Amino acid sequence: MRKSVENLATSKTTGGRRHPLRIRRKYETDRYPNEAINGAQVTVTRRVRGNNSKTALKSIDFVNLATGDAKVKKSKILKVLENSTNNDYQRRGIITKGAILETQEGRCRVVSKPGQNGIVNAVLLDG
């Protein structure tokens, strides 16, 4: 998909067409964001640059919760309380890095990137 760059969609004052200096490269193409929500775990794996792969979450119901005493426990996500990334994400309950979640253990902040890592790691805020 090639998007128009700047004002290339318009014509010149003489009536001629505007030609781009170069077209968009493969690595510059945009993708739809992977918006993880609360629900049964569903992942998507996609190929990225350098023949690497990224595992994205579509939905997840558990979080790896780091408590203060150097232990990690798996806890059920109840709901998304805050998401400072985007007000719309907060309303829709999208889980991104920095989102505040309500779990069975208490409130926690997400420290991983669910759309790229395919996992939700969080740090407990209060017990």
Buried (B, 14 or more C-beta within 10 A) or exposed (E): EEEEEEEEEEEEEEEEEEEEEEEEEEEEEEEEEBBBBBEEBEBEEEEEEEEEEBBBBBBBEBBBBBBEEEEEEEBEBEEBEBBEEEEEBBEEBBBBBEBBBBBEBBBBBBEBBBBBBBBBBBEBEEE
